[in-house]
């Protein structure tokens, strides 16, 4: 036996070298964005720097993917701003009300998406607050402001893309392949333990969370290279196949131990078949080839939770708007923009209130750092090289916090990376106005405070309510019908993504709910698999028997399912015939239904 030790990454000041190079890339991209903005004489150069801060991601694919969706979200938001301003010109209250409704609609869309797609949806919402509300007293300037914002965002996107290419930012593809191979080994280990009857739910849930959590990363590699689309397709198929294999491994311990040897043998053959599919997909990923079975990775969407969250986000913005209007602060549009931004981005996190609290803590820190930068470090200097050097410790320091696994430190890093150039508002020449600085700082700090107050009045959707809703929806979906035209593997991945959402709502602490959710997951997977196998008899002499089996699945008549299984076995020419395979699947399904239906369920010998 040869002992090996993992190679430790090179560190400086206990920070990995990769984090340092990432932070330096962010700083250089920020300087490049400001330089080009000054050269083009854009009205708001800081918007380009903010774009760089938002797109700051460790890998090239993640940055490009986020950039594409940022551009898309901005275009949609700009169009909505022009439409709202055109419809309600010179009518402040109606513009604010329309902005609240639009924000709610965008939040609703974001809750039905994930990753950068969800970000693009909320960006479309708070872009209206940035353009339409900022120009609420000058609606004729909305179009010009939209063009300026679009130009600045384009400069920021190009800047970070150029820096990433010139400094060889790492790709996500190689690391993703390693992650999927590692997860495959863990799934195999779980299957070995499950075969001995020792599988536990905690390990299963951890694997589900890790596999489903790769879905946004799988989508991001599509833009890394010319072969990115192929790599993304292979990785996506691998994740779907991994969930299918994991479900087959769980089935080894999910049924009674007194099953016939044929049914137990079928479970093992099914596990090996799915393991082979994973191996094929991983080989396609390493070889950069199209997978033999290109599969989708559908995301579970709870429209009820999305609608509830959207209404609350719209009400938070409406409360903040009412407060600022009542206070008579004519220059409060900046605060309203930040309220919309923090509220919208917060709903894409597991806990919106915690996100607002981090923003409340980060805002004064950003104000302090921006004040030091402007009035102590720069102190009247207007040369661009001086600005570039002065920004280095602030930009690099904030960027070093972004890769942190601690959400508080990561959040503070992102907030400071965005807020410092926003407060400083670099211009040519730079204006050093303490009164304007204090006034801007006041509204920046007030925004998260007002949002937290609104969330105290109307709390976000609680974790308990989300878990209850997800459980109610899974109970109503048990059945053989597949209305989404998904393969059994794709549908199982969708159910796994629902488990991931349940865990994000602190579901791991609710043992009873977890047990019910996993029970429904097992039954749904087996029922779909049986339904798919039964479709192969739709046009043959066994079609009436297949219809009888479908009806029995719908009514949970386990005795009828076993009777159909006996007939199918009698018609099987050998043990690997489709009739025999379907019979064993029906036996396992009936066993699973009995196990989850209580002591009054029928159970006959097969």
KEZA-926015 format. One record per residue (C-alpha): residue in one letter; x, y, z. Coordinates in nm, 4 decimals, decimal comma. Example, Ala and Ser with C-alpha at 12.3 -4.5 7.8 and 13.67 -1.06 7.14 Angstrom:
residu;xx;yy;zz
A;1,2300;-0,4500;0,7800
S;1,3670;-0,1060;0,7140
//
This chain:
residu;xx;yy;zz
X;0,0000;0,0000;0,0000
X;0,1351;0,3407;-0,0955
X;0,0425;0,6375;0,1181
X;-0,0140;0,9608;-0,0634
X;-0,0714;1,3114;0,0629
X;-0,2659;1,5810;-0,1154
X;-0,0470;1,8608;-0,2452
X;-0,1153;2,1771;-0,0495
X;-0,1614;2,4964;-0,2532
X;0,1038;2,7668;-0,2248
X;-0,0058;3,0367;0,0171
X;0,1016;3,3895;0,1053
X;-0,0147;3,5270;0,4404
X;-0,2180;3,2050;0,4714
X;-0,4138;3,2981;0,1577
X;-0,3876;3,0658;-0,1463
X;-0,1951;3,2019;-0,4430
X;-0,5039;3,1525;-0,6603
X;-0,6983;3,3990;-0,4432
X;-0,4202;3,6566;-0,4780
X;-0,4087;3,6271;-0,8571
X;-0,7884;3,6507;-0,8690
X;-0,7833;3,9682;-0,6556
X;-0,5128;4,1261;-0,8728
X;-0,7168;4,0484;-1,1859
X;-1,0170;4,2226;-1,0318
X;-0,8098;4,5311;-0,9494
X;-0,6564;4,5485;-1,2978
X;-0,9974;4,5058;-1,4624
X;-1,1362;4,7857;-1,2434
X;-0,8533;5,0197;-1,3460
X;-0,8949;4,9297;-1,7131
X;-1,2711;4,9921;-1,6932
X;-1,2199;5,3344;-1,5331
X;-0,9488;5,4297;-1,7845
X;-1,1649;5,3421;-2,0862
X;-1,4663;5,5176;-1,9305
X;-1,2634;5,8356;-1,8804
X;-1,1305;5,8124;-2,2349
X;-1,4860;5,7746;-2,3702
X;-1,6001;6,0563;-2,1386
X;-1,8874;5,8571;-1,9930
X;-2,0990;6,0433;-1,7386
X;-2,0778;5,7672;-1,4742
X;-1,7434;5,5846;-1,4998
X;-1,8049;5,4157;-1,1643
X;-2,0773;5,2051;-1,3303
X;-1,8092;5,0280;-1,5323
X;-1,6096;4,9632;-1,2133
X;-1,9223;4,8333;-1,0401
X;-1,9822;4,6003;-1,3355
X;-1,6346;4,4556;-1,2865
X;-1,7076;4,4091;-0,9153
X;-2,0320;4,2273;-0,9911
X;-1,8721;4,0039;-1,2544
X;-1,5746;3,9176;-1,0327
X;-1,5715;3,5366;-1,0414
X;-1,2737;3,3014;-0,9934
X;-1,3023;3,1302;-1,3337
X;-1,3336;3,2647;-1,6863
X;-1,6502;3,0706;-1,7681
X;-1,8350;3,1923;-1,4600
X;-1,7454;3,5561;-1,5369
X;-1,8502;3,5303;-1,9030
X;-2,1740;3,3519;-1,8159
X;-2,2625;3,6168;-1,5595
X;-2,1654;3,8922;-1,8045
X;-2,4000;3,7538;-2,0704
X;-2,6910;3,7443;-1,8283
X;-2,6045;4,0879;-1,6870
X;-2,6217;4,2330;-2,0356
X;-2,9511;4,0553;-2,1032
X;-3,1017;4,1659;-1,7724
X;-2,9921;4,5247;-1,8324
X;-3,1529;4,5338;-2,1764
X;-3,4831;4,4071;-2,0355
X;-3,4637;4,6511;-1,7427
X;-3,3875;4,9452;-1,9707
X;-3,6845;4,8598;-2,1928
X;-3,9084;4,8400;-1,8849
X;-3,7745;5,1740;-1,7592
X;-3,8548;5,3467;-2,0855
X;-4,2014;5,1897;-2,0953
X;-4,2859;5,2811;-1,7339
X;-4,1581;5,6353;-1,7739
X;-4,3469;5,6774;-2,1000
X;-4,6727;5,5529;-1,9508
X;-4,6562;5,7459;-1,6207
X;-4,4503;6,0531;-1,7087
X;-4,4643;6,3309;-1,4462
X;-4,6682;6,1055;-1,2150
X;-4,4373;6,0177;-0,9277
X;-4,6696;5,7901;-0,7322
X;-4,7671;5,5842;-1,0351
X;-4,4029;5,5424;-1,1391
X;-4,3178;5,4172;-0,7904
X;-4,6163;5,1818;-0,7892
X;-4,5318;5,0473;-1,1343
X;-4,1694;4,9997;-1,0272
X;-4,2850;4,7979;-0,7245
X;-4,5044;4,5774;-0,9432
X;-4,2236;4,5269;-1,1953
X;-3,9813;4,4380;-0,9160
X;-4,2308;4,1796;-0,7889
X;-4,2663;4,0251;-1,1343
X;-3,8895;3,9994;-1,1736
X;-3,8523;3,8427;-0,8280
X;-4,1223;3,5904;-0,9233
X;-3,9229;3,4967;-1,2330
X;-3,5985;3,4703;-1,0337
X;-3,7526;3,2216;-0,7902
X;-3,8262;2,9926;-1,0847
X;-3,4615;3,0036;-1,1986
X;-3,1189;2,9504;-1,0479
X;-2,7627;3,0732;-1,0822
X;-2,6977;3,3635;-1,3168
X;-3,0410;3,3296;-1,4740
X;-3,1971;3,4230;-1,1399
X;-2,9508;3,7127;-1,1144
X;-3,0524;3,8404;-1,4594
X;-3,4178;3,8337;-1,3547
X;-3,3674;4,0430;-1,0402
X;-3,1293;4,2733;-1,2294
X;-3,4132;4,3536;-1,4677
X;-3,6163;4,4510;-1,1620
X;-3,3794;4,6892;-0,9882
X;-3,2541;4,8429;-1,3150
X;-3,5876;5,0235;-1,3278
X;-3,5119;5,1729;-0,9859
X;-3,1709;5,2823;-1,1125
X;-3,2964;5,4474;-1,4312
X;-3,6650;5,5378;-1,4104
X;-3,6660;5,6443;-1,0452
X;-3,3289;5,8214;-1,0640
X;-3,4743;6,0304;-1,3466
X;-3,8216;6,0608;-1,1934
X;-3,8069;6,4415;-1,2093
X;-3,6475;6,4450;-1,5560
X;-3,8231;6,1735;-1,7572
X;-3,6885;6,3169;-2,0830
X;-3,3415;6,1992;-1,9768
X;-3,4352;5,8330;-1,9326
X;-3,3201;5,7283;-2,2784
X;-2,9863;5,9076;-2,2458
X;-2,9328;5,7578;-1,8999
X;-3,0108;5,4130;-2,0398
X;-2,7555;5,4519;-2,3182
X;-2,4918;5,5736;-2,0711
X;-2,5569;5,2817;-1,8385
X;-2,5454;5,0339;-2,1247
X;-2,2162;5,1767;-2,2496
X;-2,0607;5,1634;-1,9017
X;-2,1722;4,8031;-1,8507
X;-2,0288;4,7078;-2,1897
X;-1,6972;4,8680;-2,0922
X;-1,6947;4,6729;-1,7646
X;-1,7704;4,3435;-1,9396
X;-1,4997;4,3955;-2,2016
X;-1,2478;4,5015;-1,9381
X;-1,2844;4,1930;-1,7206
X;-1,2909;3,9660;-2,0274
X;-0,9655;4,1165;-2,1607
X;-0,7895;4,0899;-1,8249
X;-0,9023;3,7312;-1,7767
X;-0,7695;3,6359;-2,1198
X;-0,4376;3,8187;-2,0871
X;-0,3688;3,6836;-1,7374
X;-0,4947;3,3331;-1,8182
X;-0,7809;3,3112;-1,5701
X;-0,8472;2,9434;-1,4854
X;-1,1205;2,7502;-1,6622
X;-1,3965;2,5684;-1,4772
X;-1,3929;2,2657;-1,7081
X;-1,1013;2,0717;-1,5583
X;-1,2104;2,1296;-1,2010
X;-1,5674;2,0349;-1,2862
X;-1,4514;1,7038;-1,4341
X;-1,2550;1,6301;-1,1165
X;-1,5539;1,7185;-0,8971
X;-1,7871;1,4908;-1,0925
X;-1,5368;1,2025;-1,0799
X;-1,4979;1,2519;-0,7039
X;-1,8732;1,2530;-0,6530
X;-1,8984;0,9369;-0,8636
X;-1,6581;0,7616;-0,6264
X;-1,8647;0,8804;-0,3308
X;-2,1839;0,7488;-0,4926
X;-2,0164;0,4109;-0,5442
X;-1,9063;0,4072;-0,1809
X;-2,2618;0,4861;-0,0747
X;-2,3909;0,2038;-0,2949
X;-2,1506;-0,0398;-0,1290
X;-2,2703;0,0650;0,2146
X;-2,6350;0,0521;0,1030
X;-2,5866;-0,2993;-0,0318
X;-2,4883;-0,4073;0,3208
X;-2,8028;-0,2409;0,4547
X;-2,6110;0,0388;0,6263
X;-2,6984;0,3349;0,4033
X;-2,8009;0,6497;0,5911
X;-3,0087;0,9462;0,4821
X;-2,7468;1,2045;0,5832
X;-2,4958;1,0740;0,3289
X;-2,7651;1,0544;0,0621
X;-2,8782;1,4126;0,1273
X;-2,5204;1,5421;0,1190
X;-2,4656;1,3786;-0,2194
X;-2,7910;1,5186;-0,3566
X;-2,6973;1,8682;-0,2405
X;-2,3508;1,8457;-0,3979
X;-2,4734;1,7096;-0,7329
X;-2,7670;1,9474;-0,7730
X;-2,5476;2,2390;-0,6598
X;-2,3283;2,1911;-0,9679
X;-2,6133;2,2811;-1,2043
X;-2,5195;2,6535;-1,2433
X;-2,1504;2,5663;-1,2889
X;-2,2361;2,3134;-1,5586
X;-2,4180;2,5864;-1,7508
X;-2,1307;2,8355;-1,7104
X;-1,8675;2,6211;-1,8882
X;-2,0554;2,6590;-2,2173
X;-1,8870;2,9974;-2,2760
X;-1,5317;2,9038;-2,1780
X;-1,4176;2,7814;-2,5188
X;-1,5343;2,6782;-2,8640
X;-1,6014;2,3286;-2,7262
X;-1,7792;2,4629;-2,4200
X;-2,1231;2,3593;-2,5438
X;-2,0076;1,9987;-2,5798
X;-1,8443;2,0029;-2,2360
X;-2,1573;2,1510;-2,0781
X;-2,3793;1,8853;-2,2392
X;-2,1538;1,6018;-2,1184
X;-2,1326;1,7441;-1,7663
X;-2,5088;1,7971;-1,7548
X;-2,5744;1,4377;-1,8606
X;-2,3248;1,3208;-1,5986
X;-2,5061;1,5052;-1,3185
X;-2,8411;1,3600;-1,4250
X;-2,6915;1,0107;-1,4451
X;-2,5309;1,0525;-1,1021
X;-2,8664;1,1326;-0,9449
X;-3,0185;0,8297;-1,1201
X;-2,7392;0,6044;-0,9900
X;-2,7733;0,7511;-0,6416
X;-3,1460;0,6749;-0,6442
X;-3,0752;0,3174;-0,7561
X;-2,8227;0,2818;-0,4740
X;-3,0769;0,4062;-0,2222
X;-3,3263;0,1499;-0,3561
X;-3,0939;-0,1246;-0,2317
X;-3,2042;-0,0461;0,1231
X;-3,5413;0,1143;0,0486
X;-3,7360;-0,2120;0,0180
X;-3,8168;-0,4986;0,2506
X;-3,5491;-0,7588;0,3014
X;-3,7815;-1,0512;0,2252
X;-3,7992;-0,9847;-0,1485
X;-3,7498;-1,2654;-0,3925
X;-3,3957;-1,3158;-0,5244
X;-3,5078;-1,2105;-0,8743
X;-3,6225;-0,8683;-0,7493
X;-3,3040;-0,8164;-0,5487
X;-3,0946;-0,9170;-0,8493
X;-3,2865;-0,6726;-1,0681
X;-3,2031;-0,3876;-0,8295
X;-2,8342;-0,4674;-0,8582
X;-2,8507;-0,4910;-1,2388
X;-3,0283;-0,1544;-1,2512
X;-2,7581;0,0011;-1,0317
X;-2,4823;-0,1354;-1,2559
X;-2,6633;-0,0130;-1,5675
X;-2,6855;0,3385;-1,4302
X;-2,3245;0,3294;-1,3131
X;-2,2246;0,2433;-1,6683
X;-2,4183;0,5468;-1,7940
X;-2,2232;0,7685;-1,5536
X;-1,8936;0,6218;-1,6752
X;-1,9905;0,6903;-2,0369
X;-2,0843;1,0516;-1,9590
X;-1,7627;1,1138;-1,7643
X;-1,5612;0,9656;-2,0512
X;-1,7383;1,1990;-2,2933
X;-1,6575;1,4904;-2,0624
X;-1,2877;1,4040;-2,0455
X;-1,2731;1,3384;-2,4198
X;-1,4714;1,6565;-2,5038
X;-1,7302;1,4606;-2,7021
X;-2,1059;1,4735;-2,7171
X;-2,2604;1,2286;-2,4684
X;-2,4386;0,9258;-2,6120
X;-2,7547;1,0383;-2,4307
X;-2,7887;1,4147;-2,4113
X;-3,0077;1,4853;-2,1095
X;-3,1636;1,7934;-1,9594
X;-3,1239;1,8847;-1,5924
X;-3,4663;2,0332;-1,5113
X;-3,5105;2,2532;-1,2057
X;-3,8082;2,2121;-0,9754
X;-4,0211;2,5264;-0,9665
X;-4,2636;2,6101;-0,6872
X;-4,4926;2,8777;-0,8280
X;-4,6617;2,9256;-0,4910
X;-4,3374;3,0075;-0,3109
X;-4,2284;3,2294;-0,6011
X;-4,5552;3,4262;-0,5940
X;-4,5442;3,4662;-0,2155
X;-4,1862;3,5935;-0,2286
X;-4,2655;3,8302;-0,5164
X;-4,5556;3,9927;-0,3321
X;-4,3414;4,0493;-0,0247
X;-4,0550;4,2017;-0,2258
X;-4,2954;4,4415;-0,3983
X;-4,4418;4,5414;-0,0614
X;-4,0947;4,6035;0,0857
X;-4,0176;4,8423;-0,1972
X;-4,3578;5,0078;-0,1646
X;-4,3078;5,0631;0,2095
X;-3,9628;5,2137;0,1501
X;-4,1000;5,4389;-0,1257
X;-4,3826;5,5571;0,1001
X;-4,1399;5,6346;0,3815
X;-3,9060;5,8380;0,1620
X;-4,1935;6,0256;-0,0019
X;-4,3473;6,0991;0,3373
X;-4,0100;6,2234;0,4675
X;-3,9898;6,4611;0,1710
X;-3,6347;6,3655;0,0766
X;-3,6140;6,4770;-0,2812
X;-3,2742;6,3086;-0,3351
X;-3,3780;5,9717;-0,1893
X;-3,3761;5,8009;-0,5309
X;-3,0314;5,6561;-0,4553
X;-3,1681;5,4924;-0,1404
X;-3,4664;5,3514;-0,3282
X;-3,2299;5,2041;-0,5856
X;-3,0290;5,0360;-0,3098
X;-3,3452;4,9121;-0,1388
X;-3,4564;4,7513;-0,4631
X;-3,1087;4,6056;-0,5224
X;-3,0661;4,4532;-0,1765
X;-3,4250;4,3268;-0,1657
X;-3,4015;4,1673;-0,5109
X;-3,0602;4,0093;-0,4610
X;-3,1613;3,8934;-0,1140
X;-3,4422;3,6713;-0,2447
X;-3,1860;3,4738;-0,4462
X;-3,0194;3,3732;-0,1167
X;-3,1512;3,1239;0,1416
X;-3,2234;3,4035;0,3927
X;-3,3167;3,7515;0,2583
X;-3,3175;3,9072;0,6034
X;-2,9640;3,7907;0,6782
X;-2,8552;3,9327;0,3424
X;-3,0061;4,2703;0,4341
X;-2,8329;4,2539;0,7735
X;-2,4971;4,1912;0,6037
X;-2,5663;4,4904;0,3782
X;-2,6458;4,7025;0,6850
X;-2,3128;4,6047;0,8424
X;-2,1190;4,6383;0,5189
X;-2,2555;4,9826;0,4248
X;-2,0884;5,1788;0,7110
X;-1,7658;4,9836;0,6549
X;-1,7732;5,0773;0,2860
X;-1,8465;5,4409;0,3739
X;-1,5503;5,4492;0,6118
X;-1,3130;5,2905;0,3603
X;-1,4353;5,5179;0,0805
X;-1,3823;5,8196;0,3058
X;-1,0272;5,7115;0,3854
X;-0,9584;5,6556;0,0166
X;-1,0987;5,9901;-0,0943
X;-0,9903;6,2299;0,1813
X;-0,6811;6,0617;0,3264
X;-0,5150;5,8571;0,0518
X;-0,6068;6,0631;-0,2558
X;-0,6548;6,3942;-0,0696
X;-0,7072;6,6138;-0,3726
X;-0,4999;6,4195;-0,6250
X;-0,6481;6,3989;-0,9747
X;-0,3835;6,2003;-1,1671
X;-0,5113;5,8665;-1,2940
X;-0,1971;5,6684;-1,1939
X;-0,2456;5,7920;-0,8381
X;-0,6080;5,6756;-0,8432
X;-0,5022;5,3346;-0,9796
X;-0,2424;5,2822;-0,7067
X;-0,4696;5,4141;-0,4330
X;-0,7486;5,1734;-0,5315
X;-0,5179;4,8692;-0,5168
X;-0,5378;4,7836;-0,1437
X;-0,9119;4,8460;-0,1290
X;-1,0020;4,6487;-0,4417
X;-0,7583;4,3642;-0,3745
X;-0,8561;4,3416;-0,0083
X;-1,2273;4,3181;-0,0877
X;-1,1672;4,0691;-0,3707
X;-0,9694;3,8419;-0,1369
X;-1,2849;3,7946;0,0692
X;-1,5004;3,6815;-0,2239
X;-1,3825;3,3158;-0,2445
X;-1,4414;3,2696;0,1310
X;-1,6698;2,9817;0,2293
X;-1,8128;3,2012;0,5045
X;-2,1155;3,3830;0,3567
X;-2,0665;3,6807;0,5896
X;-1,7067;3,7480;0,4802
X;-1,7895;3,6788;0,1169
X;-2,0898;3,9127;0,1352
X;-1,8887;4,1900;0,2983
X;-1,6226;4,1556;0,0301
X;-1,8780;4,1865;-0,2502
X;-2,0538;4,4817;-0,0849
X;-1,7284;4,6743;-0,0374
X;-1,6066;4,5951;-0,3878
X;-1,9290;4,7444;-0,5254
X;-1,9939;5,0237;-0,2751
X;-1,6469;5,1823;-0,2605
X;-1,6372;5,2925;-0,6280
X;-2,0051;5,3872;-0,6030
X;-1,9421;5,6224;-0,3091
X;-1,6130;5,7509;-0,4463
X;-1,7715;5,8085;-0,7904
X;-1,4414;5,8649;-0,9756
X;-1,4576;6,1489;-1,2249
X;-1,2191;6,3600;-1,4296
X;-1,1402;6,5860;-1,2567
X;-1,2263;6,4303;-0,9191
X;-1,4456;6,6484;-0,6988
X;-1,3661;6,6410;-0,3267
X;-1,6867;6,7577;-0,1595
X;-1,7245;6,6468;0,2046
X;-2,0879;6,7598;0,2156
X;-2,1829;6,5557;-0,0914
X;-1,9887;6,2595;0,0491
X;-2,1756;6,2694;0,3807
X;-2,5093;6,3125;0,2046
X;-2,4461;6,0130;-0,0247
X;-2,3205;5,8044;0,2671
X;-2,6333;5,8803;0,4690
X;-2,8643;5,7475;0,1997
X;-2,6457;5,4413;0,1374
X;-2,6574;5,3453;0,5061
X;-3,0291;5,4292;0,5304
X;-3,1288;5,1912;0,2473
X;-3,0575;4,8558;0,4197
X;-3,1892;4,9950;0,7483
X;-3,5218;5,0853;0,5881
X;-3,5364;4,7498;0,4126
X;-3,4783;4,5630;0,7398
X;-3,7578;4,7650;0,9007
X;-3,9891;4,6720;0,6127
X;-3,8914;4,3069;0,6540
X;-3,9803;4,3294;1,0221
X;-4,3302;4,4417;0,9248
X;-4,3645;4,1872;0,6438
X;-4,1227;3,8991;0,7094
X;-3,9775;3,6955;0,4218
X;-4,1309;3,3568;0,3513
X;-4,0223;3,1443;0,6472
X;-3,8236;2,8246;0,6070
X;-4,1022;2,6324;0,7758
X;-4,3591;2,7627;0,5281
X;-4,1326;2,6777;0,2342
X;-4,0837;2,3235;0,3637
X;-4,4580;2,2774;0,4175
X;-4,5326;2,4007;0,0668
X;-4,2726;2,1752;-0,0923
X;-4,4110;1,8751;0,0967
X;-4,7665;1,9592;-0,0054
X;-4,6609;1,9815;-0,3689
X;-4,4695;1,6539;-0,3642
X;-4,7708;1,4747;-0,2154
X;-4,9867;1,5972;-0,4995
X;-4,7438;1,4810;-0,7690
X;-4,7294;1,1116;-0,6830
X;-4,8482;0,9312;-0,9925
X;-4,7366;0,7710;-1,3167
X;-4,8176;1,0615;-1,5459
X;-4,5282;1,2712;-1,6739
X;-4,6696;1,5922;-1,8163
X;-4,3277;1,7493;-1,8840
X;-4,2134;1,4927;-2,1448
X;-3,9119;1,4139;-1,9272
X;-3,7241;1,0873;-1,9177
X;-3,7342;0,9049;-1,5818
X;-3,3771;1,0179;-1,5131
X;-3,4569;1,3821;-1,5892
X;-3,7687;1,3734;-1,3732
X;-3,5683;1,2193;-1,0901
X;-3,3149;1,5033;-1,1187
X;-3,6014;1,7541;-1,0958
X;-3,7207;1,5827;-0,7777
X;-3,3639;1,5909;-0,6460
X;-3,3498;1,9666;-0,7076
X;-3,6634;1,9965;-0,4927
X;-3,4796;1,8092;-0,2169
X;-3,1978;2,0619;-0,2562
X;-3,4450;2,3485;-0,2141
X;-3,5917;2,1745;0,0907
X;-3,2458;2,1439;0,2465
X;-3,1745;2,5116;0,1733
X;-3,4758;2,5926;0,3917
X;-3,3079;2,4207;0,6915
X;-3,4901;2,1017;0,6028
X;-3,2147;1,8728;0,7341
X;-3,3268;1,9539;1,0898
X;-3,6822;1,8314;1,0281
X;-3,6349;1,4539;1,0437
X;-4,0009;1,3641;0,9967
X;-4,0395;1,5872;0,6918
X;-3,7128;1,4569;0,5447
X;-3,8329;1,0987;0,5848
X;-4,1598;1,1789;0,4068
X;-3,9841;1,3691;0,1297
X;-3,7417;1,0836;0,0651
X;-4,0250;0,8325;0,0725
X;-4,2083;1,0289;-0,1956
X;-3,8827;1,0584;-0,3908
X;-3,8375;0,6792;-0,3870
X;-4,1940;0,6065;-0,4896
X;-4,2003;0,8658;-0,7657
X;-3,8782;0,7317;-0,9164
X;-4,0006;0,3716;-0,9171
X;-4,3455;0,4610;-1,0468
X;-4,1986;0,6599;-1,3352
X;-3,9614;0,3772;-1,4210
X;-4,2470;0,1260;-1,4226
X;-4,4607;0,3577;-1,6334
X;-4,1809;0,3895;-1,8894
X;-4,1336;0,0143;-1,9093
X;-4,5084;-0,0411;-1,9468
X;-4,5194;0,1869;-2,2513
X;-4,3222;-0,0805;-2,4394
X;-4,6313;-0,3035;-2,4298
X;-4,8696;-0,0335;-2,5529
X;-4,9216;-0,1848;-2,9002
X;-4,8632;-0,5548;-2,8345
X;-5,0734;-0,8417;-2,6993
X;-4,9880;-0,7364;-2,3438
X;-5,1385;-0,3898;-2,3866
X;-5,4477;-0,4682;-2,1705
X;-5,2158;-0,5921;-1,8971
X;-5,0103;-0,2733;-1,9187
X;-5,3267;-0,0630;-1,8827
X;-5,4276;-0,2697;-1,5809
X;-5,0870;-0,2087;-1,4237
X;-5,1142;0,1657;-1,4850
X;-5,4557;0,1752;-1,3203
X;-5,3211;-0,0227;-1,0251
X;-5,0349;0,2247;-0,9850
X;-5,2818;0,5123;-0,9863
X;-5,5050;0,3497;-0,7219
X;-5,2114;0,2069;-0,5219
X;-5,3543;-0,1444;-0,5630
X;-5,0472;-0,3489;-0,4735
X;-5,2296;-0,6832;-0,5039
X;-5,3176;-0,6026;-0,8662
X;-4,9578;-0,4982;-0,9347
X;-4,8284;-0,8319;-0,8093
X;-5,0885;-1,0163;-1,0140
X;-4,9711;-0,8349;-1,3277
X;-4,6111;-0,9148;-1,2337
X;-4,6919;-1,2858;-1,2158
X;-4,8471;-1,2798;-1,5640
X;-4,5498;-1,0908;-1,7073
X;-4,3099;-1,3418;-1,5570
X;-4,5053;-1,6234;-1,7138
X;-4,4692;-1,4565;-2,0548
X;-4,0947;-1,3910;-2,0177
X;-3,8723;-1,6066;-2,2366
X;-3,5693;-1,5547;-2,0098
X;-3,4791;-1,3619;-1,6956
X;-3,3411;-1,0617;-1,8881
X;-3,6491;-1,0270;-2,1110
X;-3,8379;-0,7000;-2,0958
X;-4,1364;-0,8819;-1,9459
X;-3,9226;-1,0103;-1,6579
X;-3,7588;-0,6698;-1,6070
X;-4,0982;-0,5006;-1,5905
X;-4,2304;-0,7662;-1,3525
X;-3,9480;-0,7076;-1,1049
X;-3,9985;-0,3326;-1,1311
X;-4,3689;-0,3766;-1,0502
X;-4,2854;-0,5987;-0,7526
X;-4,0459;-0,3408;-0,6120
X;-4,2990;-0,0632;-0,6687
X;-4,5721;-0,2541;-0,4871
X;-4,3311;-0,3299;-0,2046
X;-4,2432;0,0391;-0,1754
X;-4,6100;0,1428;-0,1769
X;-4,6871;-0,1101;0,0969
X;-4,3956;0,0052;0,3066
X;-4,5196;0,3653;0,2993
X;-4,8938;0,2991;0,3239
X;-4,9236;0,1561;0,6738
X;-5,0215;-0,1856;0,8102
X;-5,3564;-0,2012;0,6345
X;-5,2088;-0,2329;0,2881
X;-5,2521;-0,5596;0,1052
X;-4,9441;-0,7743;0,0585
X;-4,9471;-1,1071;-0,1184
X;-4,6748;-1,3485;-0,2076
X;-4,5558;-1,3245;-0,5633
//
